[in-house]
Amino acid sequence: MTDSNIDLEAIQTVVDRVTSWQDGATEGTVEEELQKGFSEVGIDVSDDHVTALAEAIQSRHGTVDAGDVLGR
């Protein structure tokens, strides 16, 4: 397994956690929670990617595939 696969798995884990309890939260709150989660698992995700993931969480109100959102 490559580092990028490990990172994507960690990113997906954080996205799933935030998605599960952030329904109805503002985008700013979702972005904050994503940043906190990424920090907790020790991965660096660009602000642009965090914003894209937050927008996907807000707009889809369901399962978000981080790989699709990030083009991986």
HUWODA-V963589 format. One record per helix or strand of 3 or more residues. SS is the DSSP state (~ for helix, > for strand). FROM is the first residue (numbers start at 1). LEN is the number of residues. Records with the same first field share a line. If there is no record, write none. Layout:
# HUWODA-V963589
SS: FROM-LEN  FROM-LEN
This chain:
# HUWODA-V963589
~: 3-19  27-15  47-14  66-5
